[in-house]
Every structure is written in C-alpha cells, then in structure tokens.
Amino acid sequence: MEGKKPGEKINKPTAEQAEIGRIGRQLEVSERKLARTEAKLSIMGKARLLLEDISESAEQQPWYKKP
C-alpha cells in the first residue's frame, strides 16, 4: 500500500507479502499466549509463597500437631 493514493486500486499481494502477513499474525498470537503464560506462572508463584506462609504460621499455632 506504500506509494498508493487513497482510493487507488491495490493489487493482490505477492506470495512473499502474504507469507509475511501470515507470519506476522502468527507472531501476534504467540506473543499473546506467552504473555498469558507468564501471568499464570507469576500467579502460581505468588500462590505457592502464600501457601508456604500459611503453612509456616500454622506450625507456630499451639493447636498444630506435627505429622
């Protein structure tokens, strides 16, 4: 579309341009999946730390019996 004026006819993309577009869309999808995975791992890490804190504080309670 570079060098084209508004309203000017655009030709069918070449095979190379189509491949670049396909790869670009695939990259966008992969980046979104990576961002979601990183967020999930961060949440899981925080949950693990929270559970460790809860476990340690429970061990300090007088009602806690060590297995």
C-alpha positions in Angstrom: 0.0 0.0 0.0 3.1 2.2 0.1 3.1 4.8 -2.6 -0.7 4.4 -3.3 -3.1 7.3 -3.1 -6.4 6.9 -1.2 -9.0 5.3 -3.5 -6.3 3.9 -5.8 -6.7 0.2 -6.7 -4.5 -2.2 -4.8 -3.2 -5.3 -6.5 -3.3 -8.8 -5.0 -0.4 -9.3 -2.5 2.6 -11.3 -3.7 3.2 -14.8 -2.2 6.1 -13.2 -0.2 3.8 -10.4 1.1 1.1 -13.0 2.0 3.7 -15.1 3.9 4.9 -12.0 5.8 1.4 -11.2 6.8 0.7 -14.8 7.9 3.9 -14.9 9.9 3.1 -11.5 11.5 -0.3 -12.7 12.6 1.2 -15.9 13.9 3.7 -13.9 15.9 1.0 -11.8 17.5 -0.9 -14.9 18.6 2.3 -16.4 20.0 3.1 -13.2 21.9 -0.4 -13.1 23.5 -0.1 -16.7 24.5 3.4 -16.0 26.0 2.0 -13.0 28.0 -0.8 -15.2 29.4 1.6 -18.0 30.3 3.9 -15.5 32.1 1.0 -14.1 34.0 -0.2 -17.6 35.0 3.3 -18.5 36.2 3.6 -15.3 38.2 0.2 -16.0 39.9 1.2 -19.6 40.6 4.5 -18.5 42.2 2.6 -16.0 44.4 0.1 -18.6 45.4 2.9 -21.0 46.4 4.5 -18.4 48.5 1.2 -17.6 50.2 0.6 -21.3 50.9 4.1 -21.6 52.4 3.4 -18.6 54.7 0.1 -20.1 55.8 1.8 -23.4 56.5 4.6 -21.9 58.5 2.2 -19.7 60.5 0.0 -22.8 61.2 3.0 -24.7 62.5 3.5 -21.9 65.1 0.0 -22.3 66.5 -0.5 -24.2 69.7 -3.2 -26.5 68.2 -0.9 -27.7 65.4 0.3 -31.3 65.7 3.3 -32.3 63.6 2.5 -35.3 61.4 
